[in-house]
């Protein structure tokens, strides 16, 4: 039986929502921001997945820290789109998945650091 991994599920959903939003941005010819957001938003899940095969606890934490940084960068691009009058606002589900990803990554990193 395959064990459920909430982090991988949430970050995969985040990536899918980012792709949908970036397609909307590209349809509005907002290519530069769409590309930046696509890179950071899909990188969160890729790094979280890579952490699953980490060679050590330190490597696991390092990879999750990269995922966390990418999530925070994604948060920046989303906020920029929200504050710009010429950009369509991102969906609530995208923002919710992003928030969940950041919180979950932070908790896992913190907990992993405290495990001896």
MODELLER restraints for C-alpha pairs under 7 A, 6 or more apart:
rsr = mdl.restraints
at = mdl.atoms
rsr.add(forms.Gaussian(group=physical.xy_distance, feature=features.Distance(at['CA:7:A'], at['CA:104:A']), mean=6.78, stdev=0.5))
rsr.add(forms.Gaussian(group=physical.xy_distance, feature=features.Distance(at['CA:8:A'], at['CA:45:A']), mean=6.46, stdev=0.5))
rsr.add(forms.Gaussian(group=physical.xy_distance, feature=features.Distance(at['CA:8:A'], at['CA:48:A']), mean=6.66, stdev=0.5))
rsr.add(forms.Gaussian(group=physical.xy_distance, feature=features.Distance(at['CA:8:A'], at['CA:49:A']), mean=6.47, stdev=0.5))
rsr.add(forms.Gaussian(group=physical.xy_distance, feature=features.Distance(at['CA:10:A'], at['CA:97:A']), mean=6.27, stdev=0.5))
rsr.add(forms.Gaussian(group=physical.xy_distance, feature=features.Distance(at['CA:10:A'], at['CA:101:A']), mean=6.20, stdev=0.5))
rsr.add(forms.Gaussian(group=physical.xy_distance, feature=features.Distance(at['CA:11:A'], at['CA:44:A']), mean=6.37, stdev=0.5))
rsr.add(forms.Gaussian(group=physical.xy_distance, feature=features.Distance(at['CA:11:A'], at['CA:45:A']), mean=4.59, stdev=0.5))
rsr.add(forms.Gaussian(group=physical.xy_distance, feature=features.Distance(at['CA:11:A'], at['CA:101:A']), mean=6.06, stdev=0.5))
rsr.add(forms.Gaussian(group=physical.xy_distance, feature=features.Distance(at['CA:12:A'], at['CA:45:A']), mean=5.67, stdev=0.5))
rsr.add(forms.Gaussian(group=physical.xy_distance, feature=features.Distance(at['CA:13:A'], at['CA:97:A']), mean=6.95, stdev=0.5))
rsr.add(forms.Gaussian(group=physical.xy_distance, feature=features.Distance(at['CA:14:A'], at['CA:94:A']), mean=6.21, stdev=0.5))
rsr.add(forms.Gaussian(group=physical.xy_distance, feature=features.Distance(at['CA:14:A'], at['CA:97:A']), mean=5.29, stdev=0.5))
rsr.add(forms.Gaussian(group=physical.xy_distance, feature=features.Distance(at['CA:14:A'], at['CA:98:A']), mean=6.14, stdev=0.5))
rsr.add(forms.Gaussian(group=physical.xy_distance, feature=features.Distance(at['CA:15:A'], at['CA:41:A']), mean=5.68, stdev=0.5))
rsr.add(forms.Gaussian(group=physical.xy_distance, feature=features.Distance(at['CA:15:A'], at['CA:42:A']), mean=4.61, stdev=0.5))
rsr.add(forms.Gaussian(group=physical.xy_distance, feature=features.Distance(at['CA:15:A'], at['CA:45:A']), mean=6.83, stdev=0.5))
rsr.add(forms.Gaussian(group=physical.xy_distance, feature=features.Distance(at['CA:17:A'], at['CA:94:A']), mean=5.43, stdev=0.5))
rsr.add(forms.Gaussian(group=physical.xy_distance, feature=features.Distance(at['CA:18:A'], at['CA:38:A']), mean=6.32, stdev=0.5))
rsr.add(forms.Gaussian(group=physical.xy_distance, feature=features.Distance(at['CA:18:A'], at['CA:41:A']), mean=6.00, stdev=0.5))
rsr.add(forms.Gaussian(group=physical.xy_distance, feature=features.Distance(at['CA:18:A'], at['CA:94:A']), mean=6.79, stdev=0.5))
rsr.add(forms.Gaussian(group=physical.xy_distance, feature=features.Distance(at['CA:19:A'], at['CA:38:A']), mean=6.39, stdev=0.5))
rsr.add(forms.Gaussian(group=physical.xy_distance, feature=features.Distance(at['CA:21:A'], at['CA:90:A']), mean=6.55, stdev=0.5))
rsr.add(forms.Gaussian(group=physical.xy_distance, feature=features.Distance(at['CA:22:A'], at['CA:34:A']), mean=4.92, stdev=0.5))
rsr.add(forms.Gaussian(group=physical.xy_distance, feature=features.Distance(at['CA:22:A'], at['CA:38:A']), mean=6.39, stdev=0.5))
rsr.add(forms.Gaussian(group=physical.xy_distance, feature=features.Distance(at['CA:25:A'], at['CA:31:A']), mean=6.89, stdev=0.5))
rsr.add(forms.Gaussian(group=physical.xy_distance, feature=features.Distance(at['CA:25:A'], at['CA:34:A']), mean=5.84, stdev=0.5))
rsr.add(forms.Gaussian(group=physical.xy_distance, feature=features.Distance(at['CA:26:A'], at['CA:34:A']), mean=6.35, stdev=0.5))
rsr.add(forms.Gaussian(group=physical.xy_distance, feature=features.Distance(at['CA:37:A'], at['CA:74:A']), mean=5.90, stdev=0.5))
rsr.add(forms.Gaussian(group=physical.xy_distance, feature=features.Distance(at['CA:37:A'], at['CA:77:A']), mean=5.99, stdev=0.5))
rsr.add(forms.Gaussian(group=physical.xy_distance, feature=features.Distance(at['CA:40:A'], at['CA:70:A']), mean=5.14, stdev=0.5))
rsr.add(forms.Gaussian(group=physical.xy_distance, feature=features.Distance(at['CA:40:A'], at['CA:71:A']), mean=6.84, stdev=0.5))
rsr.add(forms.Gaussian(group=physical.xy_distance, feature=features.Distance(at['CA:40:A'], at['CA:73:A']), mean=6.46, stdev=0.5))
rsr.add(forms.Gaussian(group=physical.xy_distance, feature=features.Distance(at['CA:40:A'], at['CA:74:A']), mean=5.50, stdev=0.5))
rsr.add(forms.Gaussian(group=physical.xy_distance, feature=features.Distance(at['CA:41:A'], at['CA:70:A']), mean=6.87, stdev=0.5))
rsr.add(forms.Gaussian(group=physical.xy_distance, feature=features.Distance(at['CA:41:A'], at['CA:71:A']), mean=6.54, stdev=0.5))
rsr.add(forms.Gaussian(group=physical.xy_distance, feature=features.Distance(at['CA:41:A'], at['CA:74:A']), mean=5.45, stdev=0.5))
rsr.add(forms.Gaussian(group=physical.xy_distance, feature=features.Distance(at['CA:43:A'], at['CA:67:A']), mean=6.83, stdev=0.5))
rsr.add(forms.Gaussian(group=physical.xy_distance, feature=features.Distance(at['CA:43:A'], at['CA:70:A']), mean=6.46, stdev=0.5))
rsr.add(forms.Gaussian(group=physical.xy_distance, feature=features.Distance(at['CA:44:A'], at['CA:67:A']), mean=4.47, stdev=0.5))
rsr.add(forms.Gaussian(group=physical.xy_distance, feature=features.Distance(at['CA:44:A'], at['CA:68:A']), mean=6.93, stdev=0.5))
rsr.add(forms.Gaussian(group=physical.xy_distance, feature=features.Distance(at['CA:44:A'], at['CA:70:A']), mean=5.57, stdev=0.5))
rsr.add(forms.Gaussian(group=physical.xy_distance, feature=features.Distance(at['CA:44:A'], at['CA:71:A']), mean=5.77, stdev=0.5))
rsr.add(forms.Gaussian(group=physical.xy_distance, feature=features.Distance(at['CA:47:A'], at['CA:63:A']), mean=5.93, stdev=0.5))
rsr.add(forms.Gaussian(group=physical.xy_distance, feature=features.Distance(at['CA:47:A'], at['CA:64:A']), mean=6.59, stdev=0.5))
rsr.add(forms.Gaussian(group=physical.xy_distance, feature=features.Distance(at['CA:47:A'], at['CA:66:A']), mean=6.74, stdev=0.5))
rsr.add(forms.Gaussian(group=physical.xy_distance, feature=features.Distance(at['CA:47:A'], at['CA:67:A']), mean=5.15, stdev=0.5))
rsr.add(forms.Gaussian(group=physical.xy_distance, feature=features.Distance(at['CA:48:A'], at['CA:63:A']), mean=6.84, stdev=0.5))
rsr.add(forms.Gaussian(group=physical.xy_distance, feature=features.Distance(at['CA:48:A'], at['CA:64:A']), mean=5.78, stdev=0.5))
rsr.add(forms.Gaussian(group=physical.xy_distance, feature=features.Distance(at['CA:48:A'], at['CA:67:A']), mean=5.94, stdev=0.5))
rsr.add(forms.Gaussian(group=physical.xy_distance, feature=features.Distance(at['CA:51:A'], at['CA:60:A']), mean=4.96, stdev=0.5))
rsr.add(forms.Gaussian(group=physical.xy_distance, feature=features.Distance(at['CA:51:A'], at['CA:63:A']), mean=5.28, stdev=0.5))
rsr.add(forms.Gaussian(group=physical.xy_distance, feature=features.Distance(at['CA:51:A'], at['CA:64:A']), mean=6.28, stdev=0.5))
rsr.add(forms.Gaussian(group=physical.xy_distance, feature=features.Distance(at['CA:54:A'], at['CA:60:A']), mean=4.95, stdev=0.5))
rsr.add(forms.Gaussian(group=physical.xy_distance, feature=features.Distance(at['CA:61:A'], at['CA:109:A']), mean=5.93, stdev=0.5))
rsr.add(forms.Gaussian(group=physical.xy_distance, feature=features.Distance(at['CA:61:A'], at['CA:112:A']), mean=6.96, stdev=0.5))
rsr.add(forms.Gaussian(group=physical.xy_distance, feature=features.Distance(at['CA:64:A'], at['CA:105:A']), mean=6.68, stdev=0.5))
rsr.add(forms.Gaussian(group=physical.xy_distance, feature=features.Distance(at['CA:64:A'], at['CA:109:A']), mean=6.73, stdev=0.5))
rsr.add(forms.Gaussian(group=physical.xy_distance, feature=features.Distance(at['CA:68:A'], at['CA:102:A']), mean=6.22, stdev=0.5))
rsr.add(forms.Gaussian(group=physical.xy_distance, feature=features.Distance(at['CA:68:A'], at['CA:105:A']), mean=6.05, stdev=0.5))
rsr.add(forms.Gaussian(group=physical.xy_distance, feature=features.Distance(at['CA:71:A'], at['CA:98:A']), mean=6.91, stdev=0.5))
rsr.add(forms.Gaussian(group=physical.xy_distance, feature=features.Distance(at['CA:71:A'], at['CA:102:A']), mean=6.18, stdev=0.5))
rsr.add(forms.Gaussian(group=physical.xy_distance, feature=features.Distance(at['CA:78:A'], at['CA:90:A']), mean=6.98, stdev=0.5))
rsr.add(forms.Gaussian(group=physical.xy_distance, feature=features.Distance(at['CA:81:A'], at['CA:87:A']), mean=5.51, stdev=0.5))
rsr.add(forms.Gaussian(group=physical.xy_distance, feature=features.Distance(at['CA:81:A'], at['CA:89:A']), mean=6.43, stdev=0.5))
rsr.add(forms.Gaussian(group=physical.xy_distance, feature=features.Distance(at['CA:82:A'], at['CA:89:A']), mean=5.19, stdev=0.5))
